[in-house]
């Protein structure tokens, strides 16, 4: 009876290890969005001024990065 419990625990531990390995493999292959700058300050502006900013988006991950529903305001 004790031997069965050890096998069962080993099986559960093996499944947990396998699942954690699968999760790690999924994280290892993922897109990663990087911005050329994370924040910006346009300072004080007058009504009607149109500030401009060039923001560069880059995929630093190792899987395709798909941008959908991109809008300019």
MMTF fields as JSON, N, C-alpha, C and O atoms, coordinates in Angstrom:
{
  "mmtfVersion": "1.0.0",
  "mmtfProducer": "UNKNOWN",
  "numBonds": 291,
  "numAtoms": 292,
  "numGroups": 73,
  "numChains": 1,
  "numModels": 1,
  "chainsPerModel": [1],
  "groupsPerChain": [73],
  "chainIdList": ["A"],
  "bondAtomList": [4, 2, 8, 6, 12, 10, 16, 14, 20, 18, 24, 22, 28, 26, 32, 30, 36, 34, 40, 38, 44, 42, 48, 46, 52, 50, 56, 54, 60, 58, 64, 62, 68, 66, 72, 70, 76, 74, 80, 78, 84, 82, 88, 86, 92, 90, 96, 94, 100, 98, 104, 102, 108, 106, 112, 110, 116, 114, 120, 118, 124, 122, 128, 126, 132, 130, 136, 134, 140, 138, 144, 142, 148, 146, 152, 150, 156, 154, 160, 158, 164, 162, 168, 166, 172, 170, 176, 174, 180, 178, 184, 182, 188, 186, 192, 190, 196, 194, 200, 198, 204, 202, 208, 206, 212, 210, 216, 214, 220, 218, 224, 222, 228, 226, 232, 230, 236, 234, 240, 238, 244, 242, 248, 246, 252, 250, 256, 254, 260, 258, 264, 262, 268, 266, 272, 270, 276, 274, 280, 278, 284, 282, 288, 286],
  "bondOrderList": [1, 1, 1, 1, 1, 1, 1, 1, 1, 1, 1, 1, 1, 1, 1, 1, 1, 1, 1, 1, 1, 1, 1, 1, 1, 1, 1, 1, 1, 1, 1, 1, 1, 1, 1, 1, 1, 1, 1, 1, 1, 1, 1, 1, 1, 1, 1, 1, 1, 1, 1, 1, 1, 1, 1, 1, 1, 1, 1, 1, 1, 1, 1, 1, 1, 1, 1, 1, 1, 1, 1, 1],
  "groupList": [{"groupName": "UNK", "atomNameList": ["N", "CA", "C", "O"], "elementList": ["N", "C", "C", "O"], "formalChargeList": [0, 0, 0, 0], "bondAtomList": [1, 0, 2, 1, 3, 2], "bondOrderList": [1, 1, 2], "singleLetterCode": "X", "chemCompType": "L-PEPTIDE LINKING"}],
  "groupTypeList": [0, 0, 0, 0, 0, 0, 0, 0, 0, 0, 0, 0, 0, 0, 0, 0, 0, 0, 0, 0, 0, 0, 0, 0, 0, 0, 0, 0, 0, 0, 0, 0, 0, 0, 0, 0, 0, 0, 0, 0, 0, 0, 0, 0, 0, 0, 0, 0, 0, 0, 0, 0, 0, 0, 0, 0, 0, 0, 0, 0, 0, 0, 0, 0, 0, 0, 0, 0, 0, 0, 0, 0, 0],
  "groupIdList": [1, 2, 3, 4, 5, 6, 7, 8, 9, 10, 11, 12, 13, 14, 15, 16, 17, 18, 19, 20, 21, 22, 23, 24, 25, 26, 27, 28, 29, 30, 31, 32, 33, 34, 35, 36, 37, 38, 39, 40, 41, 42, 43, 44, 45, 46, 47, 48, 49, 50, 51, 52, 53, 54, 55, 56, 57, 58, 59, 60, 61, 62, 63, 64, 65, 66, 67, 68, 69, 70, 71, 72, 73],
  "secStructList": [7, 2, 2, 2, 2, 2, 2, 2, 2, 2, 2, 2, 2, 2, 2, 2, 2, 2, 2, 2, 2, 2, 2, 2, 2, 2, 2, 2, 1, 7, 7, 7, 3, 3, 3, 1, 7, 1, 7, 7, 7, 7, 7, 1, 7, 7, 6, 6, 7, 7, 7, 7, 7, 7, 7, 7, 3, 3, 3, 7, 1, 1, 1, 7, 7, 7, 7, 7, 1, 7, 7, 7, 7],
  "xCoordList": [0.814, 0.0, 0.859, 0.556, 1.903, 2.79, 3.463, 3.643, 3.83, 4.478, 3.551, 4.007, 2.264, 1.31, 1.241, 1.15, 1.282, 1.243, 2.481, 2.384, 3.617, 4.846, 4.776, 5.195, 4.263, 4.135, 3.151, 3.396, 2.069, 1.069, 1.664, 1.46, 2.401, 3.032, 4.064, 4.165, 4.82, 5.797, 5.093, 5.566, 3.952, 3.195, 2.672, 2.744, 2.149, 1.642, 2.788, 2.654, 3.909, 5.071, 5.576, 5.979, 5.555, 5.992, 5.085, 5.563, 3.772, 2.819, 3.02, 3.004, 3.209, 3.432, 4.708, 4.737, 5.749, 7.004, 6.811, 7.33, 6.078, 5.804, 5.017, 5.347, 3.976, 3.167, 3.976, 3.795, 4.856, 5.68, 6.662, 6.992, 7.127, 7.996, 7.265, 7.833, 6.01, 5.2, 4.963, 5.074, 4.64, 4.42, 5.691, 5.62, 6.843, 8.11, 8.367, 8.829, 8.077, 8.283, 7.376, 7.784, 6.15, 5.247, 5.73, 5.628, 6.25, 6.776, 8.024, 8.253, 8.823, 10.067, 9.796, 10.621, 8.682, 8.337, 7.119, 5.985, 7.356, 6.248, 6.693, 7.88, 5.738, 6.085, 6.314, 5.795, 7.086, 7.338, 7.388, 8.309, 6.396, 6.311, 7.238, 7.185, 8.084, 8.979, 8.723, 8.616, 8.628, 8.415, 9.721, 10.542, 9.915, 11.137, 11.231, 12.329, 10.102, 10.072, 8.775, 7.747, 8.823, 7.658, 6.75, 5.579, 7.262, 6.437, 6.95, 8.084, 6.116, 6.524, 5.74, 4.619, 6.344, 5.715, 5.731, 6.797, 4.561, 4.471, 4.56, 4.609, 4.581, 4.684, 3.409, 2.362, 3.5, 2.342, 2.128, 3.079, 0.876, 0.559, -0.623, -1.462, -0.682, -1.816, -2.888, -2.595, -4.126, -5.239, -5.026, -4.732, -5.172, -4.99, -3.613, -3.422, -2.653, -1.334, -1.445, -2.262, -0.643, -0.638, 0.738, 1.644, 0.881, 2.177, 2.402, 1.446, 3.64, 3.975, 4.948, 5.79, 4.807, 5.686, 5.897, 4.937, 7.112, 7.41, 7.718, 8.698, 6.883, 7.013, 7.327, 6.579, 8.412, 8.826, 8.411, 8.743, 7.684, 7.269, 8.171, 8.452, 8.625, 9.534, 9.152, 8.792, 9.233, 8.993, 10.337, 11.164, 10.553, 11.794, 11.617, 12.518, 10.468, 10.208, 10.638, 11.225, 10.347, 10.744, 9.536, 9.631, 8.399, 7.195, 6.561, 6.879, 5.679, 5.042, 4.222, 3.518, 4.33, 3.547, 2.506, 2.859, 1.239, 0.148, -0.552, -1.071, -0.568, -1.275, -2.604, -2.643, -3.683, -5.006, -5.718, -5.416, -6.644, -7.447, -6.586, -6.805, -5.63, -4.782, -5.504, -5.96, -5.617, -6.329, -5.486, -4.765, -5.592, -4.994, -6.093, -7.195, -5.803, -6.825, -6.653, -7.42],
  "yCoordList": [-1.195, 0.0, 1.261, 2.209, 1.288, 2.454, 2.646, 3.778, 1.565, 1.667, 2.33, 3.137, 2.006, 2.639, 4.138, 4.901, 4.561, 5.994, 6.689, 7.792, 6.072, 6.678, 6.81, 7.825, 5.819, 5.866, 6.97, 7.721, 7.071, 8.088, 9.481, 10.364, 9.684, 10.976, 11.289, 12.427, 10.289, 10.489, 10.861, 11.717, 10.209, 10.521, 11.95, 12.652, 12.378, 13.744, 14.735, 15.758, 14.437, 15.32, 15.372, 16.431, 14.244, 14.212, 15.02, 15.722, 14.93, 15.717, 17.201, 18.009, 17.572, 18.978, 19.492, 20.614, 18.687, 19.075, 19.215, 20.152, 18.305, 18.365, 19.623, 20.313, 19.933, 21.125, 22.4, 23.354, 22.435, 23.626, 23.763, 24.881, 22.661, 22.708, 23.204, 23.945, 22.806, 23.277, 24.769, 25.502, 25.236, 26.665, 27.45, 28.522, 26.945, 27.625, 27.681, 28.701, 26.606, 26.578, 27.584, 28.208, 27.75, 28.722, 30.142, 30.994, 30.416, 31.741, 32.032, 33.173, 31.02, 31.223, 31.643, 32.339, 31.249, 31.59, 32.499, 32.031, 33.792, 34.745, 36.089, 36.416, 36.863, 38.211, 39.119, 38.866, 40.168, 41.134, 42.528, 42.85, 43.342, 44.69, 45.615, 45.681, 46.326, 47.313, 48.658, 48.744, 49.693, 51.042, 51.821, 51.589, 52.748, 53.545, 54.418, 54.772, 54.761, 55.449, 55.076, 54.885, 54.973, 54.514, 55.653, 55.423, 56.856, 57.998, 59.239, 59.267, 60.257, 61.517, 62.64, 62.45, 63.797, 64.974, 66.075, 66.541, 66.487, 67.55, 68.932, 69.943, 68.978, 70.255, 71.063, 70.528, 72.358, 73.247, 73.568, 73.86, 73.513, 73.8, 74.744, 74.773, 75.499, 76.365, 75.575, 74.61, 75.986, 75.358, 75.483, 76.566, 74.392, 74.403, 73.935, 73.646, 73.854, 73.342, 71.845, 71.153, 71.365, 69.942, 69.351, 69.409, 68.792, 68.187, 66.954, 66.297, 66.65, 65.474, 64.592, 65.064, 63.322, 62.339, 61.195, 60.672, 60.814, 59.615, 58.508, 58.571, 57.51, 56.389, 55.147, 54.797, 54.488, 53.292, 52.065, 51.924, 51.18, 49.907, 48.818, 48.767, 47.945, 46.884, 45.587, 45.588, 44.486, 43.174, 42.605, 42.235, 42.538, 41.969, 40.509, 39.912, 39.94, 38.544, 37.651, 38.112, 36.386, 35.421, 34.743, 33.623, 35.437, 34.974, 36.194, 37.33, 35.966, 37.066, 37.932, 37.429, 39.244, 40.201, 40.788, 41.437, 40.572, 41.049, 42.206, 42.053, 43.359, 44.523, 44.619, 44.624, 44.694, 44.801, 45.996, 46.405, 46.535, 47.675, 48.865, 49.429, 49.244, 50.401, 51.64, 51.681, 52.651, 53.873, 55.094, 55.101, 56.102, 57.398, 58.287, 58.332, 58.98, 59.85, 61.279, 62.148],
  "zCoordList": [0.0, 0.0, 0.0, -0.724, 0.783, 0.826, -0.531, -0.981, -1.171, -2.469, -3.486, -4.297, -3.456, -4.366, -4.151, -5.113, -2.92, -2.628, -3.172, -3.71, -3.044, -3.563, -5.079, -5.634, -5.732, -7.194, -7.573, -8.517, -6.862, -7.148, -6.952, -7.785, -5.853, -5.608, -6.684, -7.142, -7.079, -8.131, -9.43, -10.177, -9.699, -10.907, -10.889, -11.897, -9.76, -9.635, -9.767, -10.439, -9.133, -9.233, -10.671, -11.152, -11.35, -12.746, -13.65, -14.541, -13.43, -14.222, -13.941, -14.869, -12.679, -12.332, -12.993, -13.498, -12.99, -13.634, -15.131, -15.737, -15.731, -17.169, -17.51, -18.475, -16.731, -16.987, -16.806, -17.563, -15.827, -15.653, -16.813, -17.209, -17.356, -18.527, -19.755, -20.557, -19.915, -21.035, -20.891, -21.873, -19.696, -19.472, -19.769, -20.37, -19.366, -19.639, -21.134, -21.644, -21.838, -23.286, -23.982, -24.962, -23.489, -24.091, -23.827, -24.71, -22.641, -22.331, -23.148, -23.549, -23.395, -24.119, -25.557, -26.151, -26.128, -27.506, -27.487, -27.591, -27.354, -27.267, -27.838, -27.818, -28.347, -28.794, -27.592, -26.505, -27.793, -26.723, -27.345, -28.096, -27.028, -27.574, -26.807, -25.579, -27.529, -26.929, -27.594, -28.817, -26.792, -27.296, -27.229, -26.341, -28.168, -28.175, -26.926, -26.496, -26.353, -25.07, -24.376, -25.027, -23.074, -22.335, -21.893, -21.593, -21.85, -21.479, -22.191, -22.667, -22.261, -22.877, -22.231, -21.76, -22.218, -21.615, -22.661, -23.064, -23.095, -24.089, -23.442, -24.142, -22.134, -21.445, -21.587, -21.952, -21.296, -21.421, -22.892, -23.616, -23.329, -24.727, -24.791, -23.89, -25.842, -26.104, -26.825, -27.532, -26.645, -27.337, -28.844, -29.35, -29.537, -30.989, -31.435, -32.616, -30.526, -30.901, -31.182, -30.575, -32.079, -32.419, -32.118, -32.949, -30.943, -30.63, -31.502, -31.914, -31.775, -32.577, -31.816, -31.053, -32.046, -31.406, -32.379, -32.946, -32.57, -33.348, -32.36, -31.618, -32.362, -31.442, -32.257, -33.17, -31.94, -32.671, -31.883, -30.706, -32.545, -31.949, -32.484, -33.681, -31.599, -32.009, -31.308, -30.13, -32.041, -31.462, -31.019, -31.853, -29.719, -29.19, -28.784, -28.195, -29.095, -28.784, -29.924, -30.903, -29.793, -30.821, -31.46, -31.963, -31.433, -32.121, -32.786, -32.433, -33.732, -34.44, -33.488, -32.612, -33.68, -32.916, -33.855, -34.839, -33.567, -34.412, -33.722, -32.617, -34.368, -33.848, -34.574, -35.805, -33.829, -34.429, -33.812, -32.691, -34.54, -34.102, -33.674, -32.602, -34.485, -34.208, -34.697, -35.84, -33.849, -34.2, -33.84, -32.843, -34.66, -34.336, -33.785, -34.333, -32.724, -32.111, -32.551, -32.138]
}
